[in-house]
Amino acid sequence: MIGSSARPVRVIQVSDCHVPQDPATPYRGLNADRNLASLLPAMRHWQPDLILLTGDVSEDGSAAAYGRVSAHLSTVGAPVVALPGNHDDPAVMRRYFPVGPWSGPHVDKARNWQLLLLDSTVPGRVSGELDSGTLERLDWLLRASTASHVLVALHHQPVPMGSEWIDRYSLEQPSALLDLLDRHSRVRCVTWGHVHQGFEAQRKGMVLLGSPSTVANSLPDTEKFALDLTGPACRWLELGLDGKVSTGMMRAGYGA
């Protein structure tokens, strides 16, 4: 539970760190540990209330990788809520990030906001899915919520990015999720990782957000991954008392 102040809830979304067991192993020719560490001063300067970790934390599901990411993020000074991506090992990840959707959709309360975390991963698959049990539980949680506003987070994108290399590995049957959310007017934001690029759109009063990677991002609207030379990034969000969502990209040196 985050305090009762009327100021916006400040969230930093960290995604797709792809940190390996051996810190010397490159990811797309880049050092994942070093690029994540480069963002930490900006995160600390921004003073978030919460860190939202949206999957592919480790490249190989290793305990060593999760341990280093946990140590890095502990320097920011905000609690972490986390969900897994297709590269993660949920059983191992849970030991280092215990607050998340490990036994079904997870609810985290932040003043007058409710954050609902979903696990869209399927063992052995790159694409994602939300089974009927998860969707039924999500619907029940939304109906039971007393929060004024809701943010839903998952790993896989429920809408196309226009980038063929990652759209082939999206959330399968996304309309099941989107149609459900359409029925709940308090859902203000849906955010995800997986796509290695920033993305913003609107749907029936909801803000739809794709988060960049802390190690390597692609230029948008590309058939194949094309490295974005602006470098690693994370997303900042301010969740307002009135339900307004303000957001943008955070890069190394931002406000530091």
C-alpha positions in Angstrom: 0.0 0.0 0.0 1.3 3.4 -1.0 0.4 6.4 1.2 -2.8 8.5 1.0 -1.4 11.7 -0.5 -3.5 13.3 -3.2 -0.4 13.8 -5.5 -0.1 11.5 -8.6 1.3 8.0 -8.1 4.7 7.9 -9.7 5.6 4.6 -11.3 8.7 3.6 -13.3 8.1 0.7 -15.7 11.2 -1.4 -16.2 11.1 -4.0 -18.9 13.1 -6.5 -21.0 16.4 -6.2 -19.1 17.6 -9.6 -20.6 20.3 -9.8 -18.0 22.3 -13.1 -18.4 23.8 -15.4 -15.9 27.3 -14.3 -16.9 27.4 -10.4 -17.0 30.0 -10.5 -19.8 27.6 -12.3 -22.2 26.3 -9.7 -24.7 22.6 -9.2 -25.7 22.3 -8.0 -29.3 25.9 -6.9 -29.0 25.3 -4.8 -25.8 25.9 -5.2 -22.1 22.6 -5.7 -20.3 23.9 -5.0 -16.8 25.7 -1.9 -17.9 22.7 -0.5 -19.7 20.4 -1.1 -16.8 22.8 0.5 -14.4 23.0 3.6 -16.7 19.4 4.3 -16.0 19.5 4.1 -12.3 20.6 7.7 -11.5 17.6 9.0 -13.5 15.3 6.6 -11.7 16.6 7.7 -8.3 16.3 11.4 -9.2 12.7 11.0 -10.3 11.8 9.4 -6.9 9.1 6.9 -7.9 6.5 5.5 -5.5 6.7 2.1 -7.3 8.7 0.1 -9.8 6.7 -2.0 -12.2 8.8 -4.8 -13.7 7.1 -6.2 -16.8 9.1 -9.3 -17.8 12.1 -10.7 -19.6 14.1 -9.6 -16.6 16.6 -12.4 -17.3 17.7 -13.7 -20.7 18.1 -17.2 -19.3 16.0 -17.5 -16.2 19.1 -17.7 -14.0 19.2 -16.9 -10.2 22.4 -14.9 -10.8 20.7 -12.6 -13.2 17.6 -12.0 -11.0 19.9 -11.3 -8.0 21.8 -8.6 -9.9 18.6 -6.9 -11.2 17.2 -7.0 -7.7 20.3 -5.4 -6.3 20.3 -2.7 -9.0 16.7 -1.8 -8.4 17.0 -1.8 -4.6 19.1 1.4 -5.0 16.1 3.3 -6.4 14.3 3.3 -3.1 10.9 2.2 -4.2 9.0 -1.1 -3.8 9.0 -3.5 -6.8 6.1 -5.4 -8.2 6.9 -7.8 -11.0 5.5 -10.1 -13.6 7.3 -12.7 -15.8 8.1 -12.6 -19.5 8.7 -15.5 -21.9 12.5 -15.6 -21.2 11.9 -15.8 -17.4 11.7 -18.8 -15.1 8.8 -17.8 -12.8 9.8 -20.2 -10.0 13.3 -18.6 -9.8 12.2 -15.1 -10.5 9.6 -15.2 -7.6 12.4 -15.8 -5.1 13.9 -12.4 -5.9 10.6 -10.5 -6.8 8.0 -12.0 -4.5 5.2 -9.5 -5.2 3.5 -10.4 -8.5 1.0 -12.7 -10.2 2.6 -16.0 -9.2 -0.7 -17.6 -8.1 -3.0 -15.7 -10.5 -3.7 -12.0 -11.1 -2.1 -9.8 -8.5 -3.6 -6.7 -7.0 -1.5 -3.8 -5.8 -3.1 -0.7 -4.4 -1.7 2.8 -4.8 -3.9 5.5 -3.3 -7.0 5.6 -5.4 -5.5 3.4 -8.1 -5.5 -0.4 -8.4 -2.8 -2.1 -10.3 -3.6 -5.5 -11.7 -0.7 -7.7 -12.8 -1.3 -10.6 -15.2 1.0 -13.5 -16.2 0.6 -13.9 -19.9 3.5 -16.4 -20.3 3.1 -20.0 -21.6 5.9 -22.4 -20.9 7.9 -23.2 -24.0 6.3 -20.5 -26.1 7.4 -17.0 -27.1 3.9 -15.7 -27.7 1.5 -15.2 -24.8 -2.0 -16.2 -23.7 -4.4 -15.5 -20.9 -6.5 -18.6 -20.1 -10.2 -18.5 -19.2 -9.5 -18.9 -15.5 -7.2 -15.9 -15.5 -9.8 -13.8 -17.4 -12.6 -14.8 -15.1 -10.5 -13.9 -12.0 -9.6 -10.6 -13.6 -13.3 -9.8 -14.3 -14.1 -10.6 -10.7 -11.3 -8.5 -9.3 -12.4 -5.5 -11.5 -16.0 -5.9 -10.3 -15.0 -6.1 -6.7 -12.5 -3.2 -6.8 -13.2 -0.1 -4.7 -10.5 1.9 -6.5 -11.5 4.9 -8.6 -9.0 3.9 -11.4 -7.3 0.8 -12.6 -4.0 0.0 -14.5 -3.6 -3.4 -16.0 -0.1 -4.7 -16.7 1.2 -7.8 -18.6 4.2 -8.8 -20.7 2.7 -9.5 -24.2 1.2 -6.8 -26.4 -2.6 -7.1 -27.0 -2.5 -4.8 -30.0 -0.2 -4.8 -33.1 2.9 -2.6 -33.0 3.4 -2.5 -36.7 6.7 -4.3 -36.3 6.6 -7.8 -37.9 9.5 -9.2 -35.9 7.7 -8.9 -32.6 4.0 -8.9 -33.7 4.3 -12.5 -34.6 4.8 -13.2 -30.9 2.0 -11.2 -29.4 -0.8 -12.0 -27.0 -3.0 -14.7 -28.7 -6.7 -14.0 -28.8 -6.3 -10.5 -27.5 -9.9 -9.6 -28.0 -10.8 -11.7 -25.0 -8.8 -9.4 -22.8 -9.7 -6.1 -24.6 -13.4 -6.8 -24.7 -13.4 -7.7 -21.0 -11.6 -4.4 -20.2 -14.0 -2.4 -22.4 -16.8 -3.5 -19.9 -15.0 -1.8 -17.0 -15.0 1.9 -17.3 -12.5 2.4 -14.4 -9.7 0.8 -16.5 -7.6 3.8 -17.5 -4.4 2.2 -18.7 -3.0 -1.1 -20.1 0.7 -1.4 -20.3 3.1 -4.1 -21.4 6.7 -5.0 -22.1 8.1 -7.5 -24.7 8.1 -5.1 -27.7 11.5 -3.2 -27.2 10.0 0.1 -28.2 7.8 2.9 -26.9 4.2 2.8 -28.0 1.1 4.8 -27.2 -2.5 4.5 -28.3 -6.0 5.1 -27.1 -9.0 2.7 -26.9 -12.4 3.6 -25.5 -10.9 5.9 -22.8 -8.0 3.6 -22.0 -4.3 4.5 -22.6 -2.4 1.7 -24.3 1.3 1.6 -23.6 4.2 -0.4 -24.8 7.4 -0.1 -22.8 11.0 0.1 -24.1 13.8 -2.2 -23.0 16.6 -1.3 -20.6 19.1 -3.0 -22.8 18.3 -2.7 -26.6 15.4 -1.2 -28.5 14.3 -1.3 -32.1 13.2 1.4 -34.4 9.4 1.3 -34.8 7.5 -0.1 -37.8 10.3 -2.4 -39.0 10.1 -5.9 -40.5 13.2 -7.0 -38.6 14.8 -5.7 -35.3 16.7 -2.5 -36.2 18.7 -1.1 -33.3 17.5 2.3 -32.0 20.8 4.2 -31.3 19.1 6.5 -28.8 19.9 3.7 -26.3 18.2 1.9 -23.4 15.1 3.4 -21.7 12.3 2.8 -19.3 8.9 4.4 -19.0 7.7 6.8 -16.3 4.0 7.2 -15.4 2.1 9.6 -13.3 -1.3 8.3 -12.3 -3.4 11.2 -11.3 -6.2 11.5 -8.7 -8.6 12.2 -11.6 -7.6 9.1 -13.6 -5.3 11.0 -16.0 -2.2 9.1 -17.1 0.9 11.1 -17.9 3.8 9.2 -19.3 7.1 9.4 -21.3 10.4 7.7 -21.8 13.3 7.9 -19.3 16.8 7.6 -20.6 20.3 7.8 -19.0 21.0 11.3 -17.8 17.3 12.3 -17.5 17.2 14.8 -14.7 20.4 13.5 -13.2 
